[in-house]
């Protein structure tokens, strides 16, 4: 299913408290085996701080549906 090019996500920076919209290409999603290892990341466009936030099921659904690049983390045996 093609993703519309105009998909934007609202985000906020915990460092500078800035609020902004990001294109799908500015976000990365990592899906791990637990809540601690499932998160999304981006760089704040206002203060350049790296931001990492937890991603629950709804966030995962929205980000993957919007075309955000996803990395699946696998546990090593």
Beta strands, then each sheet from edge to edge (+ up, - down):
strand 1: 8-12
strand 2: 19-23
strand 3: 28-31
strand 4: 39-43
strand 5: 50-54
strand 6: 69-72
sheet 1: 1+ 2-
sheet 2: 5+ 4- 3+ 6+
end
